[in-house]
């Protein structure tokens, strides 16, 4: 049977359909150690079987014609030794100079495109197609010839040139990573929290079981009367906002004259395994707001929430509003979700069966392991964040260079099971936060329509954790005066973009209009070179009130300096 026969394509479609049907659970069980950034969890548990699938005959026919054309060209070329273009996995000179390797790479890319095309040809609902596509992406990424010494021409060449030393070093790297429990993305031995990351000067002025509150030393003679509180995501450590002095958002804010406080979440252990979403709202976010007020004597404060920290901040403000309290004068939401309609790739795992399983497993107690959180982030971009390091560390015997961002990425945190189970159902599954009065938190009905204050909403254009459409959706939920800005790049790189670097760009709509969708908004927006930080800084200063002499000491009254920043909590390992 040849590839240009109808029987070949009919049989191929039938085989793919059979494979998808029979191995659906297995495919997702292979990702059971992912939690999708605090969304899914360490073990996928039971997953819903897909409905019977069929293929679009038109799409299959077009795919057949394209495959025949490309396969014929490949066979005509034969072992001519032309390296595939457009894929950095096969870009090294060694692939082009080795005819067998070049052919295997080209054949792999052709087959991968065909499999992805067949996945796209499935006639099913959007969620089923997304799940199939995700599974195929994971399997084809793992099957790349670059991942195996027997096929990786570049690794083979290096082994010959080093007389086997690269192989020996690769084995050492593999054993090291097995001991530490994760693939090394950077030379972690170079970094130490408080020594060369998280070094902005400050002191811990309050702590309880859930968090430490850090106050930072002013860098200006005067500070604004309204203090500034940052709430980072509890699924990561806060020092993503304070990596190095030249890329620290915390230091930048302090240098702009804001009296700055930051929540440093405790890395949960078994003693916190019973903690709930309500606890994190009442005993952490609301408590941090109150302590910041007490220390500074300010009637109101300005606050920022990043990622899940933004969801926590929005919920806390809504709870306070239900109590008739409005201590937050303005809020900034960085790559945060309040409306969970558009959650991007994270949606592929979420359904009722999965959520029930999670609730039964840890809804009453337990821990969502930090290593599983980290694995999920990586497998959302498998070629860049998994297999790239497998090849470099083990096949080539290379030590990854020092990189503060990737050190932070490997410094994982746990989550309390009940907190996670509540979050899973009420946000990603049921999207209850945007339904007025639907959910009760800390004894109050949540209604985001009461979060009525000036807000600055930022989203990253290429964010795979909080899609730009999901970040923009907050503009349609919150009732106050809003400013939306879109930055280039992804979830972290888009946010951590200091002005001095002169990198990337951002988009602003000068007329201030906020139409229903982000696509409509973008049609009227204009691109500006460089960081969005300066635009946000100007906005924040307008919310900060008058200036006054900077304090000479940390804390006030019963809130005294406990220890130097960054404190103990951030140093605890998962």
N, C-alpha and C positions, 0 to 999 in steps of 0.2 A: 504494500500500500504506500503510495507517495503522498507528499505533503500537499500536492495540488489536486488531490481527489476529494470529492465530497464525503466519502466514507471516512477519510482520515479526520476531517474536522468534526463530523458527527460523533465519531468514537472519542475524540479528544474532549468534546463538550460533555459527553456522557461520563467519561472517566473523571473529569473535574467535578461534575455534579455529585458523583458517587463519593469521591474523596472528601468534598466539603461536607456532605451529609454525614458520613461515617466518622470523620475525625474532628467534628466541630468542637466537642468537649475537649478532646486532646489538644487541639490547637490553642484553646484558651487556657487549659491547664498548664501549658508550657509557659504561660505568662503569669502563673498564679503567684509568683513572688513580687508582682508589681502592685503598687497601691495607687498609682496615678496621682502623685502629689498629695496624698492624704484623701484621695477620693475612693479608691477601690479597696486596697488592702493587701496584706501579704499573701493571702490564699484566695483564689478566685471562688472556690466553692462551686456549688452547682450552677450551671449556666443554662439558660433557655435554649432548647434546640431550635434551629432555624426552621422556617417553613420550607416546604418543598420548593426548590428553585428551578427555574428554567432560564434559557438564554435567548437574547434577542437575535433572531436569525439574520437581520440586517447587519448588526454589529459583528456577528461571527463571520459573515461573508466578507465584510470589509477587512476584518482581522486576518482572514485566510489570505486574501489578496496581498496584504502588506507583508505577511510572513513569507509567502512564496517569493515575493520580490526581494526581500532582504536576505532570505536564506540562499537564494540563487546567487546573489552578489557575494555572499560570504563564501560559498563553495567555489565560485569562480576565482575568488581571491586565493582560496586555499590557505596554504601555509606561507603566504607571502611575507609575513612578519610585520604587518602594519598594526601599530598599537591603537586600541580603541580611543576615541577622543571624547571629551566631555564628561569623563568620570575620573575623579582624582585617585580612586583606588588602583587604576591601571595606567596612571600618567607617567610613571618612571620610565626611564630609557630602557631598563632591563626587559620590560614587557614587550616593547617594540622590536628589540633585538633577538628575542626568543620566539621563533615562529609558532611553536606549539602553545606557549603561554598566551601569545597574542590571539591565536585562534580560539583558545578556551575562553578567554575574556570576552571576545566578540560574540561567541556562541551563547555564553551566559547572559550577556546583556540582551541579546535577541530573545532568548527564552523568557527572561524576566519581563520584558516589555509585553510579550505575548500572554504570559500568565496574568499580568496586571490588566491587559486588555480584556481577557476572558472574565476576570472578576468584575470589570466595569460593564460587561455585557449581561451580567445576571439581571433577570427581571424580578425585582423584589422591592420592598420598601427601602427607604433611604438608610435606615439604621442597619438593616441586614446587609446591604451593599457595603456600608462603611465597615462593618465587622469583618466581612469577607476580605475586603481590600486590606485592612489592617493585618489580618492573619497572613495573607499572601506576602505583604511587605516584610513582615518579620521572618517568614520562612526563606524568602529569596535573599534577604540580607545575610542570614546565617549561612546560606549555601554558596556564597560568592567564592570563586577560586582563590581570591586573595587571602582568604581566611585559613588556607591550608598550605603547609610547607611543601607538599607534593606538587602544588600548582603555582605557588607564588614565586615568580621568576626573580623578583627583586630580593626577597629573603634568601633565595638560593644563591644568588650572586654574592650577597654579603657574607654568607656562610663560607663560600669559597675564598673570598678575599681575606677574611679574618682567620682562615684555617680552622673553622669550627668554633671560634671563640663566641661568635654571636649566638650560636645555638646553646652553648653552655650558659651564657648570660641570660638567655631567654628562659631556660629551665630554672635558674635562680630567681628570676623575676616572677615566674609562675608560682614557685613554692612560697615566695614572700607574700604574694597576693592571696594565696590560699590561706596562709596564716592570719592575715589581717581581715579576710572575709570580703574583699571587694577588689575590683580591678583598679590599679593605680592609674589615675589620670594626670598626676603631677608628682613631683618629688616632695612628698609630704614632710620629710625630715627637715626641710628648709624653714618651715613655718611654725610659729608658736603664737597662740592667741594671747594678746597682751604685750607681746614682744615686738613682732613685726607685722601683725594684723590686729585690728581693733585697738589702736594706740591713741586715739583722741583722748585728751586728759579729762578726767571726771571722777565721780565717786558714786557709789551705791548709797542712796539715802533712804531706801525702804525695801523690805523684802517680806514675802510670805511664802506659802508652799508653792505657789504657781509662778511667781515672777520676782525679779529684782527691778527696781526703778533706778536708773542711772541719771544723775544730773551732770551736765558737762560744764567745764570751766569756760566762762566767757572769754572771747578773743577780742572784744571791743570794750571801750570805756563805758558805753551806754548800751542798754538792751531795751527792746520793746516791752511795753507793759503787759501784753498778753503772752504768756509763755507758750512754748510749742512742744507737743507730745507726739512722739512717733510710736506707732504700734506695728511692729513687723509681723510676718507670718510665724505662727507657732510651729509650723512644719519645717522650719529652717532656723538657723541661728542669726541673730540680729546683725552680726558684723558684716553681712553683705552690704550694709549701709555704711560700713567703716573699715574697708579693706586696707587701703593705704592713704596717707595724707592727701595725695594728689587726686584720688578718685573717691573720697569719702563724702557722701551726701550729708552725714552728720556734721563733719567739720565745716562743710560749706554753709550749712544753716547757721551754725554757731558764729561763723565769720561774718554772716550777714546781720548779726546783732540780735538774734533770737535766743532767749533763755531756754535751753533745750533739754528735754527729758526723753528717755528712751526706755521702753519695756524690754527687758531681757528675760525671755521665757526660761523656765526651768526645764531641763531635759527629763521627762517623766520616767520614774522607775515604778516598781511594784506598789510603792506607797501611794501613788497617784492613779492607780489603775481604775479607780472608781469615779474619777472626776468627770463632770458632765459639761455640755455646752453652757448651761446656766452658770456653772462655776467660773468658767472662763470669761463670761460676760460680767457677772456680779463681782467676783473676787479678784479679777485681773483688770479688764478694761475700765469698768466703772470705778474701781478702787484706784487705779492709776490716775484717772482724771481728777478724782477727789484729792488725792495726795498732792498732785501738781498744784491744784488750787490752794491747798493749805500752806504749802511751802512758800509759794510766791505771793499769796494774799490776793490773787487775781479773781475777779468775779467770773470771768470766762477765759477759756483757753482756745488756742488753735490746735487742731489735731490732724494727724496723717495716718492712714492705714495702707499697708502694702500687701497685695495679694490677699491671702486669707485674713491678714490683719485688717484689711479694708472691710471684709464681711463682718468681722468681729466689731470693728468700730461702728459701722452702720447700724448693727443690731443693738449695740450698747446705747447709742444716741436715741434710737427709737424707744428703748425701754425707759430711759430717763425722761423722754418727752411724755410718755404715758403716765409718768409720775408727776408731771407738771414741772419738770426741771429742764433747763436748757443751759448747761455749763459750757458747751462747746460753741464757740462763736463762728468758726468756719472749719470745714473738713476738706482734706485732700485724699483722693482715692487713686492709688497707683496700681495699675493692672489688677483691678479688683472686680469681683462679681457680686452684684446684689440681685440682679435678674439672671437666673441660670438657664434661660431659654437656649442660648448659644454657648455650649461648653466645648465645642470642637471635638478633637479626637478622644477626649476623656469620656465622651458619651457612649463609646462602643461597649463598655462593660456594664453599664448601669441598667438594671431592670428590677422588677419587683422581687423575683426569685433571689437575685444576688443580694439585694438589700436585706431581705428577710434572713438569709443565711448569715450575714454579718451581724445583724441584731441578735440572733441566737448565739452566735459565737462569742461576741464581746460586748453586747449592748448593756450587760449588767456588770461588766468588769473585765479587765484585761488590757493588754498593750498592743498598739499598732507599732510594729518594730521599725525603727529608723532606717535600717539597711534596706528594708523593702520599699520605703519611700524613695530612697536614693536610686534604687534599681529602676523604679518606674520612670523617673525623669529621664534616665539614660535610655531606656528602651523606647521612649517616644521618638528618639532620633538615633536608631541603632547603629547606623553606619558611622556617624560622627562621634557618638558617645559610648559605644561598646566595642564594635569590631575594629575600629581604628586603633584602639589601645591594645586589643588582643594581638593584632598584627605587629604593632610597634614593640610592645613589651616582650612578647613571647617568641614570635617568629624572627624578628630582627634583633632581639636582645638589646633594645634601646631603653634608656631611662628617660621618662618624660620630663621635660624641663619644668622648673618652678613656675607656678602660675597661681596667684592668690585666689582667683575666682574658682578654679577647679579644686583647690584645697578646701575652700568653704563648701563646695558642692559635695565633697566626700565626708564632711563633718556632720553626720546625720543626727536626727532627733526622733524620739518616740512620740506617740500620741496616746492619750487615755482612750480605751475602747468605747466607753459610753459617749464621750465627746465625738468621736469619729462616727459612731453609728447614727447619732442624731443629725450630724452634719450631712451624712450621706443621704438620708431620707428627705430631710427638710430643704435641702438645696438642690443637689444634682438630680434626685429622682422626682420630687414633687414641686420644687420651686416655690416653696411656701412663703418665703420672705416678702415676695412682691404681692402677695394676696392679703389685703388688709384684714387684720384680726384672725387670720387662719391659724397662726401658730402662737403659742404662749411661751415667753422666755422670762425667767425670773419673776413669774407671777403676773406678767403684763402681756396684753395682746400687742403683737408687733404690727406697727403700721408705719411704713417708710414715708408715707405722706406727711408725717409729723417731723421728719428730718428736714426742717425748713430753715436753711441757712445758706450762705454763700459756699459753693463747693467747686473744687478744681478736680477735674477728672482726666486722668492720663491713661492712654492705651498704647501698646507697642504694635506696630503694623504687622510684624511677623511672629507674634506671640503664639506659641503652640500650647501654652498652659491656660492663658486667659485670652481667647481670640479677640481681635480688635472689635468685632461686632458685639461681643459680650461685655467688654469694657464700656463701649459706647452706650449700651442699653441703660446704664445708670442715669443717663441724661433724661430718659423718658419716665423714670421712676421718682426721682427726687424733685421736690417742688420749688426749691429756692433758686436764687440766681446762680447759673452754672457757666463754667468755662471748660470746654473740652479741647484737649491737645493730643495729637497723635505723634509719636516718635518713631524713628526708623529702628530696625533690628528687632530683637526678640525680648523675651520676658525679663531677662536680667540685663543684657547688654544695652537694651533700649533705655532702661531706667538708670543704670550706672554709667552716665555719659557726661562727665564734668566739662564745663565750658572751655577750660584751658586746653583741652585736647583738640578742640576744633574738629571733632568727628561727627559724622552722620548728619541728620537733619530732623526737622519736625514740621508739622503742618498745623496751621491756625486758620480759622475762618473769621475774617475781620468783621463781618456783619453780625457775628454772635448768634446766628440762627442755629437751631438744633432740630433739624427735621427728624422724621421717624427713624430712619436707618443711617448707619455710618456711611454707606455708599452714597446716599444723597448728600450727607454732610461733606464728604470728601470732594464732591463735584464743585462745591463752592469754596474750598479751602485752598490756601497757598502755601507752598513749601518754603521753609526758611532754613538756611544752612546752620549747622552747629547744634548745640545742646538746647533742650527745652528748659533746663534749669533756670536760665535767666528770666524767661517769661514767667515761670512759676514764682521765682523770688520776688519779682515786681508785684505779682498778685498777692502773695503772702504778706508783704510789707503793708499793703493797703488794708489788710485785715488786722494788723498787729497793734494798732493804737499808737500812743505817744511813746517817746523814749524816756528812760530814767537811768540813773547810775547803775552800773552792773554790780551785782552782789560780790562781796569779798570772800564769802564762805559758802560751803555747800549746805543745803538743807535749811531747816529752821525749827526752833523749839524741840519737840520730841523727835523730829526727823533729822538725825545727825548722820555724819559720814560713817558708814559701816565698814567699807573697804574701798580701795581704789578701783576705778573702772579698768577692765570690763567686768569685774566681779567673778564670783565662783561659778554661778549657774551656767554661764556660756562655755565654761571649760569642761563641763561634765560630758563624757562620751556616752553615746547610746549603747 
